[in-house]
Each structure stands twice: as C-alpha cells, then as structure tokens.
Amino acid sequence: MTATLATPLFEAESYPRLSVIVAGTGNVGIEFLRLFRRQQQRLAGQLDLQLAGVFNSRKALLNSSLDSDTCPNVLAQSPEYELAELITYLQQLPAPKVLVDITPSQEFARLYPVFVAAGCHLISANKQGVTLPVSEYQAIQTALQQRDLHWYSNTTCGAGIPVQRVLQELRESGDQIRRVSGVFSGTLSWLLCRYDGSKPFSEFVLDAKALGYTEPDPRDDLSGKDVQRKLLVLARELQLPLELADIALTPLLPAGLEQGEWSEFWQHRVQLDQSMDAYFQAAQSANKVLRYAASLTLKEGTVIAEVKLVAVLPQDPLAALAPCENMFVIESDWYKDSPLVLKGPGAGREVTAGGLHADLAVLAKAIMAAF
Ligand SMILES: NC(=O)c1ccc[n+]([C@@H]2O[C@H](COP(=O)([O-])OP(=O)(O)OC[C@H]3O[C@@H](n4cnc5c(N)ncnc54)[C@H](OP(=O)(O)O)[C@@H]3O)[C@@H](O)[C@H]2O)c1
C-alpha cells in the first residue's frame, strides 16, 4: 500500500458560492436580512452564501461580501444610486447569483428581463412579477429557461404556506389538479370570522384597522383585488394562461363606495352594513358561515376562476378557519374524496421572510446538486 497525502474533506474551492442581492428593506426585507446569517451558517461547508447587495428605492450597498447584521444601518448612511449602476454591478457579479425581490413595485418587477439577462436567478415576494400580462410573464420564463436559471415565488400567495410547491409536486408527480379554492386574505378572514351580527360590519372594519390588520385604506382589502391577484399567482403555477381580467371578482364593498376619500365612504357605510347584514342573516338561517373565497375550477378543458363572498356549511373546510388564517383546499385525481388542505398564517414578516429563506434553500440545493 502506498501512502498518499491526506486531502481535506472540503477544500475552499470544493463547493460553490452563491451571491444574494436583496431588493427592498421594509418589513419583510429587514427580517430576511436578520435571518440571513443563520442560513449562511446552516449551509457552511456545502455552499458559500454571500450577501452581495442590498438596496431599496433610494439607496444601495453593492459589495460582494456584506455583513447582513450591520448592512441595514450602513445602508441608511449610503449615497443614492442610479439604476444603471445597479445593472452594471449585477452584470459583473460572478454567477451563480440570485436577486430577491422584496419590494411591492410593478415597475421593479418589469426589470426582471434585465436581471435575468445579467444571469440572476429570481426569488420574489412581490406578486407583481408573477402576475404581469401573460406575454411578459412568458418572456421571463423563456429567458430563464434559456439560461438554465430558476424563479421561486412561493411567498406571493399565502406567505410561508408552501402552496405553490405542493401544487408543483402534485403536477410533476402525475396528478391532475381539478380545483384550488380557499381564503387568501388574512384581513378578510379575520373580518368574516369575527363578524357575528352583534354590531355593524363597518365597526369590525374599524377594529381590524386599529389592530393593524388592514391596508391604510381598508377598502383596498374589501375590494378583493389582492385576492384576485393571488388567485392569478396560483393559475400561473398551474400553467394556465389567464389574465387578471379573466378572474371574476365580486367585491365585498357595494358598487360606488370604493371611490372618494375614506371620510366620504364612512358617511355612506350603512350601505356596506346593510348588505353584510343581509348576507349574514341568510347564512345564519341556513346554518352556514360567511367566507370571502377564491376558486379555480378546471373542468373538461375550461377554467372558471372567481373571487366572491360565499356561505359554507360547518363541515366545509373553510368553516374551520381561525381569524387571520389563510386556507388552500386542493382537489385532484388523488385528492378526490377528501381534499388536501393547507392552512396557516397568510401574512406576517416572520413567516414571509422564512418562506423566502425556504425558496433560497431550494435554490441552494439545486446549485449544490449541479456543482
Ligand atoms: N408583509 C407581509 O406579510 C407579506 C406577505 C407576503 C408577501 N409580501 C410582499 O412582500 C413585499 C414587501 O412587503 P413589505 O411589507 O416588506 O413592504 P414595505 O415594508 O412597504 O417595504 C417595501 C420595500 O421595497 C422598497 N422598494 C419599493 N419600490 C422599489 C423599487 N422600485 N426599487 C427598489 N426598492 C423598492 C422600499 O424602498 P424604500 O424603503 O426606499 O421606500 C421598501 O424598502 C411586497 O411585495 C408584499 O406584497 C408581504
């Protein structure tokens, strides 16, 4: 037997480096950065995870090895940046690299083709990218495929609940999805779980606003538009070429009340209260409860997508929802008699940042496997 020089199990070059660039330093972005070091430590010895950029709408820190703990403070002291500067930086950064979009901006999402051309994988919490018009969405997907890049967007619907991943796994395993339905708005879930007819509905809206559960103008929640966009996210996951306008939307808010100032709406709130009272009384007399539900039904080559108020019986999965929770009910060839149900908090910075790290972990695994 001849002696050989011992070689270390892992040499510095024996595992890949992944550069992460974070767009958005608001509620979720800051939490994502707070969790970053733990992810770095978890992957140490298998993948060199580096924070290589952090920026918001005004300021940017562009450096291939940033400290995630201190960068929010350093960013605050940094100068303003130009978009061209960011793009040149991304182009020059060695691959593999991933851009994590934690902004709410459609304008920013429209830059995805530029980021993909610069060689970036994408992770989005921002719904705007995955719900762009079909032609733009498909162009991004094609560009990603041509460059062998990935796009994860699990947090765009249901925050940390891995609904897109479950749908993807079922489809890739040969199952046929027949229907996806559920409650996708934590605010409307809270309102309809709490509303018991003891006082006007608008007073529950005020309670939700005071608890910080609503958008600054709660009519944005009551419009149902956010739920409509989330249903489109799931339609895209199922590779259905739907547009937002293909999803029938019945808002909770009676027509006309969405216009004007909040104070104007408040004067006319009795219209909302009366319509909700009528729905509530009808549901109660049928031993049902109200939920604001989204559904996507696939039947014999047709797709019916709708978002509306429904009344459900106590044995319906949607009846068993706690205030603020989201629920996804998946019916398929395999889950025919009893649907597959996913339930949990559908918003919140911890679960959303955690969900983004789950997407990052999936990407890291793919990069390690390909190395
Ligand atoms: N909060 C949740 O529970 C939750 C759940 C699921 C998904 N999401 C999604 O996560 C995203 C972030 O939510 P958030 O609550 O963290 O929002 P937020 O607190 O309002 O923060 C948004 C951040 O995005 C930055 N930004 C806006 N436009 C930009 C642009 N064009 N370029 C670069 N940066 C830009 C803002 O910059 P400035 O600081 O300069 O204004 C800010 O730092 C949203 O898309 C939201 O829908 C949130």
The ligand as an SDF file (V2000), in Angstrom:
LIG
                    3D

 48 52  0  0  0  0  0  0  0  0999 V2000
  -45.8730   41.7790    4.7790 N   0  0  0  0  0  0  0  0  0  0  0  0
  -46.3490   40.5520    4.5200 C   0  0  0  0  0  0  0  0  0  0  0  0
  -46.9160   39.8690    5.3720 O   0  0  0  0  0  0  0  0  0  0  0  0
  -46.1650   39.9820    3.1390 C   0  0  0  0  0  0  0  0  0  0  0  0
  -46.5910   38.6760    2.8580 C   0  0  0  0  0  0  0  0  0  0  0  0
  -46.3690   38.1380    1.5750 C   0  0  0  0  0  0  0  0  0  0  0  0
  -45.7820   38.9400    0.6030 C   0  0  0  0  0  0  0  0  0  0  0  0
  -45.4250   40.2100    0.9100 N   0  0  0  0  0  0  0  0  0  0  0  0
  -44.8360   41.0410   -0.1420 C   0  0  0  0  0  0  0  0  0  0  0  0
  -43.5050   41.3840    0.2090 O   0  0  0  0  0  0  0  0  0  0  0  0
  -43.1770   42.6420   -0.3910 C   0  0  0  0  0  0  0  0  0  0  0  0
  -42.6050   43.5640    0.6630 C   0  0  0  0  0  0  0  0  0  0  0  0
  -43.5540   43.7650    1.6780 O   0  0  0  0  0  0  0  0  0  0  0  0
  -43.1870   44.7130    2.9340 P   0  0  0  0  0  0  0  0  0  0  0  0
  -44.3140   44.5690    3.8720 O   0  0  0  0  0  0  0  0  0  0  0  0
  -41.8010   44.4520    3.3900 O   0  0  0  0  0  0  0  0  0  0  0  0
  -43.2360   46.1550    2.2160 O   0  0  0  0  0  0  0  0  0  0  0  0
  -42.6590   47.5470    2.7520 P   0  0  0  0  0  0  0  0  0  0  0  0
  -42.4420   47.4990    4.2180 O   0  0  0  0  0  0  0  0  0  0  0  0
  -43.5100   48.6050    2.1680 O   0  0  0  0  0  0  0  0  0  0  0  0
  -41.1820   47.6510    2.0690 O   0  0  0  0  0  0  0  0  0  0  0  0
  -41.0170   47.7580    0.6900 C   0  0  0  0  0  0  0  0  0  0  0  0
  -39.5540   47.9920    0.3540 C   0  0  0  0  0  0  0  0  0  0  0  0
  -39.4320   47.9630   -1.0750 O   0  0  0  0  0  0  0  0  0  0  0  0
  -38.6380   49.0830   -1.4810 C   0  0  0  0  0  0  0  0  0  0  0  0
  -38.9620   49.4750   -2.8570 N   0  0  0  0  0  0  0  0  0  0  0  0
  -40.1410   49.9480   -3.3400 C   0  0  0  0  0  0  0  0  0  0  0  0
  -40.0320   50.1950   -4.6630 N   0  0  0  0  0  0  0  0  0  0  0  0
  -38.7550   49.8820   -5.0110 C   0  0  0  0  0  0  0  0  0  0  0  0
  -38.0280   49.9360   -6.2210 C   0  0  0  0  0  0  0  0  0  0  0  0
  -38.5910   50.3450   -7.3620 N   0  0  0  0  0  0  0  0  0  0  0  0
  -36.7270   49.5460   -6.1990 N   0  0  0  0  0  0  0  0  0  0  0  0
  -36.1270   49.1380   -5.0700 C   0  0  0  0  0  0  0  0  0  0  0  0
  -36.7780   49.0590   -3.8750 N   0  0  0  0  0  0  0  0  0  0  0  0
  -38.0740   49.4340   -3.8530 C   0  0  0  0  0  0  0  0  0  0  0  0
  -38.9920   50.1710   -0.4920 C   0  0  0  0  0  0  0  0  0  0  0  0
  -37.9740   51.1490   -0.5520 O   0  0  0  0  0  0  0  0  0  0  0  0
  -37.9710   52.4780    0.3590 P   0  0  0  0  0  0  0  0  0  0  0  0
  -37.5850   51.9810    1.7270 O   0  0  0  0  0  0  0  0  0  0  0  0
  -36.9410   53.3180   -0.2770 O   0  0  0  0  0  0  0  0  0  0  0  0
  -39.3600   53.0190    0.2860 O   0  0  0  0  0  0  0  0  0  0  0  0
  -39.0140   49.3550    0.8130 C   0  0  0  0  0  0  0  0  0  0  0  0
  -37.7100   49.1950    1.3240 O   0  0  0  0  0  0  0  0  0  0  0  0
  -44.4630   43.1530   -1.0450 C   0  0  0  0  0  0  0  0  0  0  0  0
  -44.4830   42.8280   -2.4040 O   0  0  0  0  0  0  0  0  0  0  0  0
  -45.5530   42.3700   -0.3140 C   0  0  0  0  0  0  0  0  0  0  0  0
  -46.7400   42.2150   -1.0690 O   0  0  0  0  0  0  0  0  0  0  0  0
  -45.5760   40.7400    2.1410 C   0  0  0  0  0  0  0  0  0  0  0  0
  1  2  1  0
  2  3  2  0
  2  4  1  0
  4  5  1  0
  4 48  2  0
  5  6  2  0
  6  7  1  0
  7  8  2  0
  8  9  1  0
  8 48  1  0
  9 10  1  0
  9 46  1  0
 10 11  1  0
 11 12  1  0
 11 44  1  0
 12 13  1  0
 13 14  1  0
 14 15  2  0
 14 16  1  0
 14 17  1  0
 17 18  1  0
 18 19  2  0
 18 20  1  0
 18 21  1  0
 21 22  1  0
 22 23  1  0
 23 24  1  0
 23 42  1  0
 24 25  1  0
 25 26  1  0
 25 36  1  0
 26 27  1  0
 26 35  1  0
 27 28  2  0
 28 29  1  0
 29 30  1  0
 29 35  2  0
 30 31  1  0
 30 32  2  0
 32 33  1  0
 33 34  2  0
 34 35  1  0
 36 37  1  0
 36 42  1  0
 37 38  1  0
 38 39  2  0
 38 40  1  0
 38 41  1  0
 42 43  1  0
 44 45  1  0
 44 46  1  0
 46 47  1  0
M  CHG  2   8   1  16  -1
M  END
$$$$
